[in-house]
Every structure is written in structure tokens, then in C-alpha cells.
Amino acid sequence: MDNANGKVTPVEMEMMMDDLVEKMPFMIKVQAHNAKVLKARYDSLIKEGFTPEQALELVKARPLFE
């Protein structure tokens, strides 16, 4: 970061973009696993007697991991 004005330099921005591109496959895998956790939570709520609407609201209202 340019210490004089606190802005990110073009070289730093390019380095950040390269890092993001490098990590993208991992980030996609994490999202796939998160989706499985949310689906399992939803299905469990349905199995316990919640309506689909109630289950969806509960899944939406709670953090992914508690």
C-alpha cells in the first residue's frame, strides 16, 4: 500500500488478483461443502416435523457453523 495516501498501488492490486485466482478452486469447494451442510440442516428440520417454510426460515436465520 502506498503509505503516503493509503491507496493500493497497481502492482499490489495485480498481486491481490493473482492470489484470488489461485485460491478460487478452493473457495468453490468450500461453497459446495457449505451447501451440503445447509441442505442436511434443512432436511433434518423437515424430518423432525417442521414445515418446509419453517425449516427454510430456520436455516436462513442461523449461522452456518455454531
C-alpha positions, -999 to +999 in steps of 0.1 A: +000+000+000+012+035-008+019+048+027+017+085+015-020+083+006-032+049+018-042+037-017-033+003-031-008+005-059-015-011-093+012-037-086-004-046-053-038-048-069-024-072-095-008-093-068-042-095-049-060-106-081-034-133-088-038-145-052-076-146-056-074-165-089-050-190-072-074-196-043-106-198-064-108-236-068-105-240-030-132-213-025-155-231-048-150-264-030-158-247+003-190-234-010-200-269-022-194-283+013-213-254+029-243-261+006-243-298+018-243-287+054-272-263+048-292-290+029-286-315+057-298-290+083-329-283+062-336-320+057-331-327+094-356-300+103-382-314+079-376-349+094-382-335+129-416-322+119-410-286+107-428-274+076-407-266+046-413-229+052-403-231+089-372-252+080-362-226+054-366-197+078-346-215+105-318-223+081-317-187+068-317-173+103-288-193+118-251-191+110-236-219+090-215-231+119-224-226+156 
